[in-house]
Amino acid sequence: MNDVSARIQHLREDFSKAVLTENAAGTEPFVFFERWMNEALDAQVLEPQAMALSTAAPGGRIASRMVYLRFAHNHNFSFYGNYNSLKGQHLNAHPHAALLFFWPELQRQIRIEGQVNQMPTEQSAKYFNERPRGSQIGAWASDQSQKLNDRKQLENTEQIYLERFKNQDVPCPPFWGGWTLSACYYEFWQGRPSRLHDRIAFELHNQQWLKNRLSP
Ligand SMILES: Cc1cc2nc3c(=O)[nH]c(=O)nc-3n(C[C@H](O)[C@H](O)[C@H](O)COP(=O)(O)O)c2cc1C
């Protein structure tokens, strides 16, 4: 059984856990996001804070990768990483991105889009200082997205920084920090039977959130 296509072709989940009505979604998409995130946390979904982040290169080539949502406040969604990484280069050139959560246990998906800005340095440092020491050293040791000769090179670099910051607090690297996406679009998706899913989208228009039901 190594033909992946044969194995996945007929996998089908019929979604019937819940419904999403216009009424339930309300008028404030951030409040509804908080409600769904709280429900994902209560349901003990595995890593509900993990989200796909899609960014664009200057020529329009798109890349996606998972990152952790670390702060969510009033339409602002923050995540962290290396400013020189591929996502960092993309966001410098084109400060717009898409976030995607998928919680299969709840048969729910949330799409969010918006403008992205780098966080003020002090705010990044504040979060960096709360991270476990191993992750702090890792941030210094990883020239994120650059080619390595081998695993050893990475481990040697880790050793260098373990030595350098021995017996002292690890400072936030100047090339490491947070980004905040300010949402201008949300879509809440609830799986329904026969692929007739519920989709409620909110779009920011003249500082008003316009709500629409979309065809699945
Ligand atoms: C569940 C999960 C969470 C992750 N969280 C982060 C994160 O918060 N920040 C980060 O820089 N990379 C995170 N990564 C690694 C990224 O997916 C990616 O490999 C890395 O950021 C480099 O991407 P880039 O080369 O496109 O910049 C995570 C990976 C997974 C699977």
The ligand as a Gaussian input file, in Angstrom:
#p B3LYP/6-31G(d) Opt

LIG

0 1
 C        3.025000      23.788000      14.512000
 C        4.172000      24.643000      14.039000
 C        4.368000      25.894000      14.615000
 C        5.414000      26.703000      14.195000
 N        5.555000      27.940000      14.766000
 C        6.498000      28.771000      14.295000
 C        6.578000      30.124000      14.786000
 O        5.790000      30.564000      15.655000
 N        7.541000      30.934000      14.254000
 C        8.409000      30.491000      13.291000
 O        9.258000      31.275000      12.867000
 N        8.346000      29.246000      12.800000
 C        7.408000      28.374000      13.277000
 N        7.323000      27.103000      12.757000
 C        8.253000      26.713000      11.683000
 C        7.726000      27.297000      10.354000
 O        6.664000      26.491000       9.866000
 C        8.825000      27.432000       9.270000
 O        9.494000      26.210000       9.096000
 C        9.834000      28.516000       9.618000
 O        9.215000      29.659000      10.170000
 C       10.621000      28.940000       8.390000
 O        9.740000      29.395000       7.400000
 P       10.221000      30.396000       6.233000
 O       11.511000      29.828000       5.692000
 O        9.121000      30.365000       5.223000
 O       10.401000      31.747000       6.856000
 C        6.292000      26.260000      13.180000
 C        6.081000      25.008000      12.595000
 C        5.039000      24.214000      13.017000
 C        4.814000      22.885000      12.348000

